[in-house]
Amino acid sequence: MKPSRRPQNPLFSSGPCAKRPGWSLEELDVSVLGRSHRSKPGKAKLKEVIDLSRAVLGVPSDYRIGIVPASDTGAVEMILWSVLGARGVDMLAWESFGKEWVTDVTKQLKLPDVRLHQSDYGALPDLSRIDFARDVVFTWNGTTAGVRVPNGDWIASDRQGLTICDATSAAFAMDLPWDKLDVVTWSWQKVLGGEGAHGMLVLSPRAVERLESFQPDRPLPKIFRLTKGGKLIEGIFEGDTINTPSMLAVEDAIDGLRWALRVGGLPQLIRRSEHNLEIVAEWERDSKWAGFLAADPATRSCTSICLRFTDPEVTAMGPDQQAAFAKRMAALLEKEEAALDVGSYRDAPPGLRLWGGATIEAEDMDAVLPWLDWAFAVVKAEMKG
């Protein structure tokens, strides 16, 4: 039977993510549109994003926060090109984006002293093998695998190297231990549902010291340059951006951050995300066809919730057939306007992916799950027919 109740908001994409509940374009302040981002009002808006981000996330006062080009990818690559090479580096990868950073370091930067710690989709590498005398690069939450590190206990407090954390689908939904992290990046289009193209870069005092003391033996494009004359370009961390940002996207980011404070700040954002994961977990326990891609419950993401097939007839299929099965399910769900953009990432194992971040209402997460069951039953019947 086709479910009778649809989610009020069928947007479950893992990036860009759903806007906050009640979002409206008409509510955005557009007074600075058409003004220079370097005007006094423009810079004030950019600084407000920085200040609100610090307030919501609890970033320490001696950590710098900057707005940088090219989304989270730009923020990560900016720091990889700027600080790596001073010492050996441990690279962690268990999904697509972590593997991209491995490619950057091994095939583009071609650093001579790199240790790889990799695992298949659904599991973490052995975190006990990480050497914190070296720099360490990792994602906090694997967006395409639905696997996150459970906490920061595995990170050494007395580390000698820098910890460089891609936190793009973790910031605003998971508790980041700032004292264990030297570089943190994220993008606006993830947990708070902002617009794309802009990245956020957080630097600890240790990271600033590295930037000011280490001169990499490679050219740096303009948009990667964080220092001038051996000193940090402080303006980047006060709203004086390297390139021209979209002021409409800036207004949208401010709107999301203000909403975060209104609903109770980071604790409530985490609670909302974790509750969405709990709803899916309760459904998954009774499911005859779906399971979490993340094998260990302690590592299951509360934002990018990735599901794999467990039905024996489907798992007996080849990867291409399973991918076609999942694609057909996603198409049915989209046609019914029950769930949009829920296919697994192109490089991930076949299945479905539901975004469970703080902008997703629990009622909508609860409402979408019977639709997944319906779509599976329809596609399986089609397969047998």
C-alpha positions in Angstrom: 0.0 0.0 0.0 1.2 3.5 -0.9 1.7 5.5 2.3 -1.0 8.2 2.9 1.3 10.7 4.7 4.1 12.5 2.9 6.9 14.5 4.5 6.0 18.2 4.6 9.5 18.8 3.3 10.8 16.1 1.0 14.3 17.5 0.7 16.7 14.9 2.0 19.8 15.8 -0.1 23.2 15.6 1.6 24.4 18.8 0.0 23.1 21.3 -0.6 20.9 20.4 2.4 17.4 21.5 3.3 16.9 25.0 4.5 15.9 25.7 8.0 12.2 25.1 8.9 10.2 28.2 8.0 12.9 29.6 5.7 11.8 32.2 3.2 13.8 34.3 0.7 11.7 37.3 1.6 13.1 37.2 5.2 16.6 37.8 4.1 18.0 41.4 4.4 19.1 42.4 0.9 20.2 45.9 1.8 23.9 45.2 1.0 23.2 43.5 -2.4 24.8 45.6 -5.1 27.3 47.0 -2.5 31.0 46.2 -2.5 31.9 43.4 -0.1 34.7 45.7 1.0 32.3 48.5 1.9 31.8 49.1 5.6 28.3 47.4 5.6 29.6 44.5 3.4 32.6 43.8 5.7 30.3 44.0 8.7 28.1 41.3 7.3 31.1 39.0 6.6 32.3 39.6 10.1 28.9 38.8 11.5 29.1 35.3 9.8 32.5 34.8 11.6 31.2 36.0 15.0 28.0 34.0 14.8 29.9 30.9 13.8 32.1 31.3 16.8 29.2 31.8 19.1 27.2 28.8 17.9 30.1 26.4 17.7 32.0 27.6 20.8 35.2 28.1 18.9 38.0 29.3 21.3 38.7 33.0 21.3 42.3 32.5 20.2 41.3 30.5 17.2 41.0 32.4 13.9 37.9 31.9 11.7 38.0 32.9 8.1 35.7 32.8 5.0 37.5 31.4 2.0 36.8 30.6 -1.7 35.5 27.3 -3.2 33.5 25.8 -0.5 34.9 23.1 1.9 37.1 21.8 -0.9 38.8 25.2 -1.3 39.3 25.4 2.5 40.9 22.0 2.7 43.1 22.4 -0.3 44.2 25.8 0.8 45.6 24.4 4.0 47.1 21.3 2.5 49.1 23.4 0.1 50.1 25.9 2.7 51.2 23.8 5.7 52.0 20.2 4.6 55.6 19.2 4.1 57.1 20.5 7.4 56.9 16.9 8.8 55.5 13.6 7.7 51.8 13.2 7.3 49.3 10.5 8.2 46.3 10.5 5.8 43.0 8.9 6.9 40.4 7.9 4.3 37.3 5.8 4.5 35.1 7.4 1.8 35.2 9.6 -1.3 36.3 12.9 0.1 39.0 11.5 2.3 40.3 9.7 -0.7 40.4 13.0 -2.6 42.7 14.5 0.0 44.9 11.4 -0.3 45.1 12.1 -4.1 46.0 15.7 -3.4 48.8 14.8 -1.1 50.3 11.8 -2.9 49.7 12.7 -6.6 49.6 16.5 -6.7 51.8 17.7 -3.8 53.8 14.4 -4.1 55.0 14.6 -0.5 57.8 12.1 0.2 56.7 11.0 3.7 53.0 9.9 3.6 51.4 7.1 5.5 48.0 6.0 4.4 45.3 4.7 6.8 42.4 3.6 4.6 39.4 1.3 5.0 36.4 0.3 2.9 33.1 2.1 3.0 31.3 1.3 6.3 34.3 1.2 8.6 37.0 3.4 10.1 40.7 2.7 9.8 42.5 1.6 13.0 42.7 4.9 14.9 45.2 3.5 17.4 47.9 3.4 14.6 47.9 7.2 14.0 51.2 8.9 14.8 50.6 12.4 16.2 54.3 13.3 15.9 53.2 13.7 12.3 50.5 15.9 10.7 47.2 14.1 10.5 44.5 14.8 7.9 41.0 13.3 8.3 37.3 13.9 7.8 35.3 13.9 11.0 32.2 12.6 9.2 32.4 10.7 6.0 29.5 12.2 4.0 29.4 9.5 1.4 29.8 6.6 3.7 27.8 7.7 6.7 30.7 6.8 9.0 32.0 9.3 11.6 34.8 9.2 14.2 32.9 8.5 17.6 34.8 11.3 19.5 38.2 12.9 19.8 39.6 10.6 22.5 41.9 9.0 19.9 43.7 12.3 19.2 46.8 13.0 21.3 46.6 16.1 23.5 50.5 16.3 23.4 50.7 16.0 19.6 53.6 17.5 17.8 52.0 17.6 14.4 48.9 19.4 13.3 45.4 17.8 13.2 43.7 18.9 10.0 39.9 18.1 10.1 37.5 18.3 7.2 34.3 18.7 9.3 31.9 19.8 6.5 29.0 17.5 7.4 29.9 17.4 11.1 30.1 21.1 12.2 26.8 22.2 13.7 25.6 18.6 14.2 28.4 16.9 16.2 30.5 17.9 19.2 34.0 18.9 17.9 36.7 19.0 20.6 38.5 22.2 19.6 41.5 21.5 21.9 42.3 18.4 19.8 41.9 20.2 16.4 44.3 22.6 14.8 42.6 23.2 11.4 38.9 22.7 10.9 36.9 23.3 7.6 33.3 23.2 6.6 30.9 24.7 4.0 27.7 26.7 4.3 25.6 24.3 2.2 25.8 21.4 4.8 24.2 21.3 8.2 22.6 24.7 8.3 21.4 24.5 4.7 23.2 27.6 3.3 24.2 28.3 -0.2 27.4 26.9 -1.9 30.7 28.3 -3.1 32.0 29.5 0.3 34.2 27.7 2.8 35.0 28.2 6.4 38.6 27.8 7.8 39.4 27.7 11.5 43.0 27.9 12.7 44.4 27.2 16.1 47.4 29.1 17.4 49.6 26.1 16.5 48.3 26.2 13.0 49.1 29.9 12.7 52.6 29.3 14.0 53.1 26.7 11.3 51.9 29.1 8.6 54.2 31.8 9.8 57.3 29.6 10.3 57.1 27.2 7.3 57.6 28.2 3.7 56.5 25.4 1.3 58.8 24.9 -1.7 55.9 25.1 -4.2 53.9 27.9 -5.9 50.7 29.0 -4.2 47.8 30.4 -6.2 46.4 33.7 -4.9 43.3 32.1 -3.5 45.6 29.8 -1.4 47.8 32.5 0.2 47.2 32.9 3.9 50.4 34.7 4.7 52.3 37.7 3.4 55.9 38.5 4.4 55.9 35.5 6.8 52.9 36.8 8.7 49.3 35.7 8.7 47.0 37.9 6.6 44.7 38.8 9.5 42.1 40.5 7.3 41.0 37.2 6.0 39.8 36.4 9.5 38.0 39.8 10.0 35.8 39.6 6.9 38.3 40.9 4.3 37.9 37.9 2.0 40.5 36.9 -0.6 37.9 36.9 -3.4 34.4 38.3 -4.0 31.7 36.5 -2.1 28.0 36.4 -2.8 26.4 38.8 -0.4 23.1 37.0 -0.9 24.8 33.8 0.2 26.2 35.7 3.1 22.8 36.9 4.2 21.5 33.3 3.9 24.4 32.1 6.1 23.5 34.7 8.7 19.9 33.6 8.6 20.8 30.0 9.3 23.2 30.9 12.2 20.6 33.2 13.8 18.1 30.3 13.6 20.6 28.0 15.2 20.8 30.4 18.2 17.0 30.7 18.4 16.5 27.0 18.6 19.0 26.6 21.5 22.4 26.7 19.9 24.7 23.8 19.3 23.3 21.4 21.9 19.9 21.6 20.3 21.3 21.3 16.8 23.1 18.1 17.9 19.9 16.8 19.6 17.8 17.4 16.5 20.3 15.5 14.3 20.8 12.6 16.8 17.0 12.3 17.1 16.7 11.9 13.3 19.3 9.1 13.5 17.4 7.4 16.3 14.2 7.4 14.2 16.0 5.7 11.3 17.7 3.3 13.7 14.4 2.2 15.2 13.0 1.6 11.7 16.2 -0.2 10.6 16.0 -2.7 13.4 12.8 -4.1 12.0 13.6 -3.7 8.3 13.8 -6.8 6.1 15.7 -5.1 3.3 17.8 -2.3 4.6 20.7 -1.8 7.0 23.2 0.9 7.9 26.3 1.1 5.8 28.2 1.9 9.0 28.7 -1.4 10.7 29.5 -0.1 14.2 26.6 1.9 15.8 29.2 4.2 17.5 30.4 5.4 14.1 27.0 5.9 12.5 26.5 9.5 11.2 23.6 11.5 12.3 23.7 13.7 9.2 24.6 11.6 6.2 22.6 8.4 7.0 23.7 5.8 4.5 21.7 2.6 3.9 22.7 -0.6 2.1 20.6 -3.5 0.9 20.3 -6.6 3.1 17.5 -8.4 1.2 19.1 -11.7 0.0 17.7 -11.4 -3.5 19.0 -7.9 -4.0 22.4 -8.6 -2.4 22.8 -11.6 -4.7 22.8 -9.1 -7.7 25.9 -7.6 -9.1 26.9 -4.1 -8.2 25.5 -2.6 -11.4 22.2 -4.3 -10.9 22.0 -3.1 -7.3 22.9 0.4 -8.4 20.0 0.3 -10.9 17.7 -1.0 -8.2 18.6 1.9 -5.9 18.3 4.4 -8.8 14.8 3.1 -9.6 13.8 3.5 -6.0 15.1 7.1 -5.9 13.2 7.9 -9.1 9.9 6.5 -7.7 10.3 8.5 -4.5 11.0 11.7 -6.5 8.0 11.1 -8.7 5.8 10.8 -5.7 7.5 13.9 -4.1 8.1 11.8 -1.0 11.9 12.1 -1.0 14.2 14.0 -3.3 17.9 13.3 -4.0 18.2 10.2 -1.7 20.4 8.1 -4.0 23.8 7.0 -2.6 26.9 8.9 -3.7 28.1 7.8 -7.1 31.3 6.1 -5.7 29.7 4.6 -2.7 28.1 1.1 -2.4 24.6 1.0 -3.9 21.8 2.1 -1.6 20.1 5.2 -0.3 21.3 8.2 1.7 19.1 10.4 3.9 20.2 13.7 5.3 19.4 13.8 9.0 20.9 17.2 9.9 19.3 19.8 12.2 17.2 21.4 9.5 15.3 18.2 9.0 12.2 17.9 11.1 11.7 14.7 13.0 8.2 14.4 11.7 9.5 14.4 8.2 12.1 11.7 8.9 9.4 9.6 10.4 7.1 10.1 7.5 9.6 9.3 4.8 10.5 5.8 6.1 7.3 4.0 5.0 7.9 5.5 1.6 11.3 3.7 1.4 9.5 0.5 2.2 6.9 1.1 -0.5 9.5 2.0 -3.1 11.5 -1.1 -2.3 8.5 -3.3 -2.6 7.5 -1.8 -5.9 10.9 -2.2 -7.5 11.3 -5.7 -6.2 7.9 -6.6 -7.7 9.0 -5.0 -11.0 12.2 -7.1 -10.9 10.3 -10.3 -10.5 7.8 -9.3 -13.1 
